[in-house]
């Protein structure tokens, strides 16, 4: 998604997308279906803040706070943010 939009600012594209209420709602539904260890209490806090102009959250923070498995942020030579693929 990010590379398609702008290869140099992929992280900014993902961060902007993740700050929208639509993205948070989508991820919440995905996690409900595929992740039995999802932290719904923390997710509710994040969801209540999403959509506000001041709301920003990184993939790493989202994963740490909610125990999400849908997204991954990897630090390596070729840094990246990845969405989990399902069959």
C-alpha positions as CSV (number, residue, x, y, z in Angstrom):
1,X,0.0,0.0,0.0
2,X,2.7,2.4,1.0
3,X,5.1,1.7,-1.9
4,X,2.2,2.1,-4.3
5,X,1.5,5.6,-3.0
6,X,5.0,6.9,-2.4
7,X,8.1,4.7,-2.1
8,X,10.1,7.2,-0.1
9,X,7.6,7.9,2.6
10,X,6.0,4.4,3.1
11,X,6.1,4.8,6.9
12,X,4.2,8.1,6.8
13,X,1.5,6.6,4.5
14,X,1.0,3.6,6.9
15,X,1.0,5.9,9.9
16,X,-1.6,8.2,8.4
17,X,-3.8,5.3,7.4
18,X,-3.5,3.8,10.9
19,X,-4.7,7.1,12.4
20,X,-8.1,6.8,10.6
21,X,-11.2,5.4,12.3
22,X,-11.9,3.2,9.3
23,X,-8.5,1.5,9.6
24,X,-8.9,1.0,13.4
25,X,-12.3,-0.5,12.9
26,X,-11.1,-2.8,10.2
27,X,-8.1,-4.0,12.3
28,X,-10.4,-4.6,15.3
29,X,-12.7,-6.8,13.2
30,X,-9.8,-8.7,11.7
31,X,-8.2,-9.3,15.1
32,X,-11.5,-10.5,16.5
33,X,-11.7,-13.2,13.9
34,X,-8.1,-14.3,13.8
35,X,-6.5,-13.4,17.2
36,X,-7.7,-15.1,20.4
37,X,-5.2,-13.1,22.5
38,X,-6.2,-9.7,21.3
39,X,-6.4,-7.0,24.1
40,X,-10.0,-5.6,23.6
41,X,-9.7,-3.3,26.6
42,X,-6.7,-1.4,25.2
43,X,-8.2,-1.6,21.7
44,X,-11.4,0.2,23.0
45,X,-9.2,3.0,24.3
46,X,-7.4,3.4,21.0
47,X,-10.7,3.2,19.0
48,X,-12.2,6.0,21.1
49,X,-9.3,8.3,20.3
50,X,-9.1,7.3,16.6
51,X,-10.4,9.9,14.1
52,X,-9.4,12.8,16.3
53,X,-7.0,15.3,14.7
54,X,-4.5,14.8,17.5
55,X,-4.5,11.0,17.2
56,X,-1.4,9.3,15.9
57,X,-0.3,5.7,16.6
58,X,2.6,3.7,15.1
59,X,2.3,0.1,14.0
60,X,4.8,-0.9,16.8
61,X,2.7,0.9,19.4
62,X,-0.5,-0.6,18.2
63,X,0.9,-4.1,18.2
64,X,2.5,-3.6,21.7
65,X,-0.7,-2.2,23.3
66,X,-3.2,-4.6,21.7
67,X,-1.2,-7.8,21.2
68,X,-2.2,-7.6,17.5
69,X,-1.0,-10.1,14.9
70,X,-2.4,-8.3,11.8
71,X,0.5,-5.9,11.4
72,X,4.2,-6.2,11.9
73,X,6.9,-3.5,11.9
74,X,10.4,-5.0,11.3
75,X,13.6,-3.2,11.9
76,X,16.3,-4.5,9.6
77,X,18.4,-3.4,6.7
78,X,15.2,-3.2,4.7
79,X,12.8,-1.8,7.3
80,X,9.2,-2.3,6.6
81,X,5.6,-2.6,7.8
82,X,3.7,-5.6,6.8
83,X,0.1,-6.8,7.0
84,X,-0.5,-10.5,7.8
85,X,-1.7,-12.5,4.9
86,X,-4.6,-14.9,5.4
87,X,-5.8,-17.7,3.2
